[in-house]
Amino acid sequence: MILYTPIKFRNLELKNRWVMSPMCMYSSEEGVATDFHYVHYGSRAQGGTGLIMVEATGVVPEGRISPKDMGIWNGEQAAALKKIVKFVHQNSESKIGIQLAHAGRKASTWNGKQLPLQEGWETVAPSKIPYAESERIPHELSIEEIKELVQSFKASAARALDAGFDVIEIHAAHGYLIHQFLSPLSNVRTDEYGGTFENRIRFLVEIVEAVNELLNENHPLFVRISGTEYAENGWDIDESVQLAEVLKNKKVDLIDVSSGGNIHGAKINLFDGYQVPLAAQIKSETRIPTGAVGLIKSAEFAEEILQKGQADLIFVAREILRNPYLAVENSFKGEADCFFPHQYDRAKI
């Protein structure tokens, strides 16, 4: 099975193609990971997952989706994450990555609703367009503020590397700040960060360039994008292919292909593997490695995706919440080689 074969990004080898997709746990305290996170991520490492992606992690306080989001804008937060990374490295064969994020106009929420200003904070965006009509108009970022945020991503990446993370992923999907710049529906700027395709991708490209200044051949860079936002005249698969070609030439190692999130009320037809064709098209047209994600519930389906050459990694979200031992459990069936704690060996029989 391809699913249980190694794959390399730069010099980093993943033992198999299973990836725990980044999923917010809304359980941090002032951006600091708690004991819950230690157990949560440690348990997936015991389950044989090739790569564990830590949830969307704010590069500045205002970049969090909610007050309970994880952050890495200071040393205390990085130290808590370092403890998790150390456990994963010492007690498994999993590699571990972190997703660096800024929620932009979708920040300052709880249970899917924007918090009152006195309970949350002012949101920012490329343009003065709220996500939903009922929400506050976000602050439009100045060019100077944009440049500062590029450096915030870089500084957070430096802390992540110091904490021992193997992979850095930039979150440019799901309607968060970078995606807001990409889309002509949320970005109506008339300066060098808006208008043309080249201008709308500039913020992301500058972040990628800044972060890559820190990375060596042992630390790959992934970017998560929304392959389409399901809206007329919005960001679509054709622009995603164009972007992937640019990022490939900017030393991005993999495009993690999700979809949606930027347009309130967009209609999405959900079915098992509904985003796989997006990953497949980007991979086919640019030859950059891709990750497939979205309602992938079985090893059989994951293997089919890999066999067809539609993606290189399988990102699993809800299914790995339900079953932390998804990877190793499925390896038993085909007698594939997959990490299992030696303390549990008798359970293989």
MIVEX-392704 format. One record per residue (C-alpha): y, x, z; residue number from 1. Coordinates in steps of 0.02 Angstrom, whole numbers, plus 50000, padded with zeros to 5 digits. Example, Ala and Ser with C-alpha at 12.3 -4.5 7.8 and 13.67 -1.06 7.14 Angstrom:
<pts>
(pt (49775; 50615; 50390); 1),
(pt (49947; 50684; 50357); 2),
</pts>
This chain:
<pts>
(pt (50000; 50000; 50000); 1),
(pt (50173; 50064; 49953); 2),
(pt (50236; 49980; 50111); 3),
(pt (50152; 50113; 50218); 4),
(pt (50199; 50265; 50114); 5),
(pt (50338; 50385; 50164); 6),
(pt (50505; 50392; 50075); 7),
(pt (50644; 50522; 50085); 8),
(pt (50832; 50502; 50084); 9),
(pt (50911; 50673; 50075); 10),
(pt (50797; 50773; 50192); 11),
(pt (50760; 50626; 50307); 12),
(pt (50585; 50555; 50289); 13),
(pt (50544; 50378; 50342); 14),
(pt (50360; 50353; 50383); 15),
(pt (50353; 50183; 50299); 16),
(pt (50462; 50057; 50207); 17),
(pt (50487; 49933; 50351); 18),
(pt (50666; 49925; 50415); 19),
(pt (50730; 49824; 50561); 20),
(pt (50885; 49745; 50487); 21),
(pt (51046; 49759; 50590); 22),
(pt (51068; 49600; 50693); 23),
(pt (51204; 49566; 50820); 24),
(pt (51138; 49533; 50995); 25),
(pt (51304; 49481; 51074); 26),
(pt (51251; 49564; 51236); 27),
(pt (51368; 49714; 51257); 28),
(pt (51493; 49738; 51396); 29),
(pt (51661; 49804; 51335); 30),
(pt (51567; 49866; 51183); 31),
(pt (51440; 49962; 51288); 32),
(pt (51254; 49939; 51255); 33),
(pt (51156; 49870; 51404); 34),
(pt (50978; 49882; 51467); 35),
(pt (50937; 49737; 51353); 36),
(pt (50977; 49844; 51202); 37),
(pt (50872; 49987; 51272); 38),
(pt (50720; 49873; 51281); 39),
(pt (50761; 49780; 51120); 40),
(pt (50771; 49933; 51008); 41),
(pt (50638; 50030; 51102); 42),
(pt (50511; 49891; 51079); 43),
(pt (50535; 49891; 50889); 44),
(pt (50508; 50078; 50887); 45),
(pt (50343; 50050; 50977); 46),
(pt (50298; 49929; 50838); 47),
(pt (50292; 50062; 50703); 48),
(pt (50450; 50016; 50607); 49),
(pt (50500; 50157; 50489); 50),
(pt (50686; 50135; 50519); 51),
(pt (50779; 50039; 50654); 52),
(pt (50957; 49989; 50611); 53),
(pt (51067; 49958; 50762); 54),
(pt (51177; 49805; 50748); 55),
(pt (51353; 49795; 50676); 56),
(pt (51454; 49910; 50788); 57),
(pt (51643; 49899; 50797); 58),
(pt (51744; 50052; 50750); 59),
(pt (51895; 49981; 50844); 60),
(pt (51906; 49845; 50978); 61),
(pt (51987; 49722; 50858); 62),
(pt (51846; 49750; 50734); 63),
(pt (51716; 49658; 50838); 64),
(pt (51654; 49488; 50785); 65),
(pt (51649; 49434; 50967); 66),
(pt (51696; 49504; 51138); 67),
(pt (51510; 49538; 51166); 68),
(pt (51488; 49646; 51011); 69),
(pt (51438; 49828; 51021); 70),
(pt (51567; 49963; 50991); 71),
(pt (51576; 50149; 50962); 72),
(pt (51762; 50184; 50974); 73),
(pt (51744; 50282; 51137); 74),
(pt (51632; 50406; 51227); 75),
(pt (51558; 50284; 51353); 76),
(pt (51491; 50175; 51213); 77),
(pt (51421; 50326; 51120); 78),
(pt (51335; 50388; 51280); 79),
(pt (51245; 50221; 51304); 80),
(pt (51185; 50227; 51124); 81),
(pt (51129; 50407; 51143); 82),
(pt (51007; 50352; 51278); 83),
(pt (50929; 50227; 51157); 84),
(pt (50919; 50354; 51016); 85),
(pt (50836; 50481; 51130); 86),
(pt (50702; 50356; 51183); 87),
(pt (50664; 50309; 51002); 88),
(pt (50649; 50491; 50950); 89),
(pt (50542; 50542; 51098); 90),
(pt (50425; 50393; 51101); 91),
(pt (50395; 50345; 50919); 92),
(pt (50398; 50403; 50739); 93),
(pt (50539; 50284; 50696); 94),
(pt (50707; 50344; 50634); 95),
(pt (50862; 50255; 50694); 96),
(pt (51025; 50213; 50608); 97),
(pt (51186; 50126; 50653); 98),
(pt (51291; 50003; 50556); 99),
(pt (51478; 50037; 50571); 100),
(pt (51583; 49882; 50551); 101),
(pt (51750; 49794; 50560); 102),
(pt (51752; 49604; 50555); 103),
(pt (51930; 49585; 50490); 104),
(pt (51983; 49403; 50480); 105),
(pt (51812; 49348; 50547); 106),
(pt (51839; 49438; 50713); 107),
(pt (51884; 49364; 50883); 108),
(pt (51754; 49225; 50883); 109),
(pt (51623; 49152; 50997); 110),
(pt (51482; 49035; 50945); 111),
(pt (51551; 49033; 50769); 112),
(pt (51726; 48975; 50818); 113),
(pt (51885; 49076; 50824); 114),
(pt (51943; 49107; 51002); 115),
(pt (52118; 49055; 51057); 116),
(pt (52236; 49204; 51048); 117),
(pt (52246; 49217; 51238); 118),
(pt (52056; 49235; 51248); 119),
(pt (52033; 49344; 51095); 120),
(pt (52146; 49451; 50987); 121),
(pt (52246; 49451; 50826); 122),
(pt (52138; 49469; 50671); 123),
(pt (52179; 49578; 50520); 124),
(pt (52140; 49564; 50335); 125),
(pt (52194; 49631; 50166); 126),
(pt (52296; 49472; 50138); 127),
(pt (52366; 49329; 50241); 128),
(pt (52220; 49215; 50203); 129),
(pt (52114; 49146; 50347); 130),
(pt (51926; 49125; 50330); 131),
(pt (51940; 48938; 50369); 132),
(pt (52095; 48831; 50351); 133),
(pt (52092; 48788; 50536); 134),
(pt (52102; 48971; 50589); 135),
(pt (52255; 49080; 50622); 136),
(pt (52332; 49175; 50477); 137),
(pt (52274; 49356; 50495); 138),
(pt (52392; 49503; 50501); 139),
(pt (52404; 49585; 50330); 140),
(pt (52363; 49769; 50347); 141),
(pt (52493; 49894; 50291); 142),
(pt (52443; 50046; 50189); 143),
(pt (52468; 50154; 50344); 144),
(pt (52354; 50039; 50446); 145),
(pt (52222; 50046; 50309); 146),
(pt (52225; 50236; 50313); 147),
(pt (52207; 50232; 50503); 148),
(pt (52054; 50119; 50489); 149),
(pt (51974; 50240; 50366); 150),
(pt (51992; 50373; 50500); 151),
(pt (51923; 50253; 50632); 152),
(pt (51764; 50236; 50528); 153),
(pt (51755; 50425; 50514); 154),
(pt (51783; 50452; 50701); 155),
(pt (51649; 50323; 50742); 156),
(pt (51528; 50408; 50622); 157),
(pt (51560; 50572; 50712); 158),
(pt (51517; 50492; 50880); 159),
(pt (51360; 50416; 50803); 160),
(pt (51304; 50586; 50740); 161),
(pt (51337; 50663; 50910); 162),
(pt (51230; 50524; 50986); 163),
(pt (51087; 50578; 50873); 164),
(pt (51078; 50438; 50744); 165),
(pt (50982; 50481; 50587); 166),
(pt (51067; 50361; 50465); 167),
(pt (51243; 50294; 50449); 168),
(pt (51268; 50125; 50364); 169),
(pt (51438; 50056; 50316); 170),
(pt (51447; 49866; 50330); 171),
(pt (51534; 49803; 50174); 172),
(pt (51450; 49632; 50168); 173),
(pt (51454; 49456; 50244); 174),
(pt (51640; 49427; 50228); 175),
(pt (51691; 49560; 50352); 176),
(pt (51841; 49673; 50323); 177),
(pt (51776; 49785; 50184); 178),
(pt (51703; 49636; 50091); 179),
(pt (51872; 49549; 50112); 180),
(pt (51951; 49693; 50015); 181),
(pt (51817; 49686; 49880); 182),
(pt (51839; 49502; 49840); 183),
(pt (51983; 49439; 49732); 184),
(pt (51974; 49275; 49830); 185),
(pt (52019; 49358; 49996); 186),
(pt (52120; 49504; 49928); 187),
(pt (52277; 49457; 49832); 188),
(pt (52371; 49619; 49867); 189),
(pt (52481; 49694; 49731); 190),
(pt (52476; 49875; 49790); 191),
(pt (52342; 50008; 49763); 192),
(pt (52218; 49911; 49871); 193),
(pt (52222; 49750; 49771); 194),
(pt (52213; 49675; 49598); 195),
(pt (52098; 49778; 49488); 196),
(pt (51916; 49815; 49528); 197),
(pt (51959; 49998; 49558); 198),
(pt (52094; 49950; 49682); 199),
(pt (51988; 49822; 49775); 200),
(pt (51847; 49947; 49804); 201),
(pt (51968; 50085; 49857); 202),
(pt (51955; 50050; 50045); 203),
(pt (51766; 50062; 50042); 204),
(pt (51767; 50217; 49932); 205),
(pt (51889; 50304; 50048); 206),
(pt (51778; 50263; 50198); 207),
(pt (51624; 50328; 50107); 208),
(pt (51714; 50489; 50061); 209),
(pt (51778; 50514; 50239); 210),
(pt (51608; 50483; 50320); 211),
(pt (51519; 50594; 50194); 212),
(pt (51630; 50738; 50248); 213),
(pt (51531; 50735; 50411); 214),
(pt (51356; 50711; 50342); 215),
(pt (51232; 50847; 50296); 216),
(pt (51068; 50839; 50201); 217),
(pt (50978; 50774; 50355); 218),
(pt (51088; 50619; 50373); 219),
(pt (51090; 50492; 50231); 220),
(pt (51224; 50361; 50203); 221),
(pt (51182; 50178; 50167); 222),
(pt (51304; 50039; 50119); 223),
(pt (51268; 49854; 50146); 224),
(pt (51350; 49739; 50021); 225),
(pt (51347; 49555; 49977); 226),
(pt (51276; 49553; 49802); 227),
(pt (51369; 49390; 49770); 228),
(pt (51479; 49274; 49872); 229),
(pt (51424; 49116; 49781); 230),
(pt (51600; 49067; 49727); 231),
(pt (51683; 49045; 49558); 232),
(pt (51794; 49194; 49514); 233),
(pt (51735; 49283; 49671); 234),
(pt (51639; 49443; 49702); 235),
(pt (51477; 49433; 49602); 236),
(pt (51323; 49530; 49551); 237),
(pt (51409; 49609; 49400); 238),
(pt (51543; 49687; 49511); 239),
(pt (51407; 49735; 49636); 240),
(pt (51318; 49832; 49498); 241),
(pt (51482; 49917; 49453); 242),
(pt (51512; 49960; 49635); 243),
(pt (51336; 50028; 49657); 244),
(pt (51364; 50146; 49510); 245),
(pt (51523; 50211; 49591); 246),
(pt (51440; 50231; 49761); 247),
(pt (51292; 50321; 49683); 248),
(pt (51414; 50452; 49619); 249),
(pt (51494; 50460; 49792); 250),
(pt (51331; 50517; 49876); 251),
(pt (51279; 50348; 49945); 252),
(pt (51090; 50354; 49963); 253),
(pt (51045; 50168; 49966); 254),
(pt (51125; 49998; 49937); 255),
(pt (51067; 49871; 50066); 256),
(pt (51086; 49709; 49969); 257),
(pt (51126; 49548; 50061); 258),
(pt (51242; 49407; 50003); 259),
(pt (51374; 49279; 50050); 260),
(pt (51482; 49267; 50204); 261),
(pt (51658; 49280; 50133); 262),
(pt (51692; 49104; 50071); 263),
(pt (51691; 48964; 50198); 264),
(pt (51577; 48822; 50145); 265),
(pt (51491; 48916; 50003); 266),
(pt (51328; 48834; 49950); 267),
(pt (51177; 48950; 49960); 268),
(pt (51005; 48901; 49900); 269),
(pt (50890; 48976; 50031); 270),
(pt (50709; 49018; 49992); 271),
(pt (50592; 49160; 50037); 272),
(pt (50661; 49320; 49962); 273),
(pt (50815; 49233; 49893); 274),
(pt (50915; 49395; 49890); 275),
(pt (50779; 49504; 49814); 276),
(pt (50838; 49476; 49633); 277),
(pt (51008; 49548; 49681); 278),
(pt (50929; 49708; 49747); 279),
(pt (50816; 49715; 49594); 280),
(pt (50960; 49701; 49471); 281),
(pt (51062; 49836; 49557); 282),
(pt (50912; 49952; 49563); 283),
(pt (50866; 49917; 49382); 284),
(pt (51040; 49942; 49310); 285),
(pt (51099; 50090; 49414); 286),
(pt (50937; 50175; 49473); 287),
(pt (51008; 50190; 49648); 288),
(pt (50880; 50149; 49785); 289),
(pt (50901; 49976; 49861); 290),
(pt (50848; 49881; 50014); 291),
(pt (50789; 49701; 50000); 292),
(pt (50828; 49578; 50140); 293),
(pt (50823; 49391; 50168); 294),
(pt (50678; 49281; 50223); 295),
(pt (50544; 49413; 50193); 296),
(pt (50411; 49352; 50313); 297),
(pt (50248; 49440; 50269); 298),
(pt (50178; 49610; 50227); 299),
(pt (50102; 49536; 50070); 300),
(pt (50271; 49480; 50005); 301),
(pt (50352; 49645; 50056); 302),
(pt (50218; 49741; 49961); 303),
(pt (50242; 49631; 49807); 304),
(pt (50428; 49672; 49806); 305),
(pt (50390; 49858; 49813); 306),
(pt (50251; 49849; 49684); 307),
(pt (50369; 49764; 49562); 308),
(pt (50499; 49900; 49589); 309),
(pt (50629; 49776; 49649); 310),
(pt (50678; 49879; 49802); 311),
(pt (50633; 50037; 49898); 312),
(pt (50648; 49975; 50077); 313),
(pt (50610; 49807; 50157); 314),
(pt (50740; 49751; 50284); 315),
(pt (50670; 49620; 50403); 316),
(pt (50775; 49519; 50524); 317),
(pt (50712; 49358; 50604); 318),
(pt (50529; 49401; 50577); 319),
(pt (50545; 49561; 50678); 320),
(pt (50633; 49466; 50816); 321),
(pt (50482; 49353; 50824); 322),
(pt (50360; 49498; 50816); 323),
(pt (50416; 49673; 50867); 324),
(pt (50245; 49739; 50814); 325),
(pt (50257; 49671; 50636); 326),
(pt (50235; 49840; 50552); 327),
(pt (50089; 49908; 50652); 328),
(pt (50000; 49740; 50663); 329),
(pt (49996; 49724; 50473); 330),
(pt (49938; 49904; 50456); 331),
(pt (49777; 49860; 50547); 332),
(pt (49725; 49742; 50406); 333),
(pt (49729; 49875; 50272); 334),
(pt (49691; 50021; 50387); 335),
(pt (49857; 50098; 50341); 336),
(pt (49928; 50241; 50442); 337),
(pt (50064; 50175; 50558); 338),
(pt (50129; 50233; 50725); 339),
(pt (50055; 50146; 50877); 340),
(pt (50083; 50208; 51055); 341),
(pt (49933; 50307; 51115); 342),
(pt (49942; 50206; 51275); 343),
(pt (49893; 50053; 51171); 344),
(pt (49753; 50132; 51069); 345),
(pt (49616; 50022; 51141); 346),
(pt (49704; 49870; 51066); 347),
(pt (49664; 49930; 50890); 348),
(pt (49481; 49883; 50911); 349),
</pts>
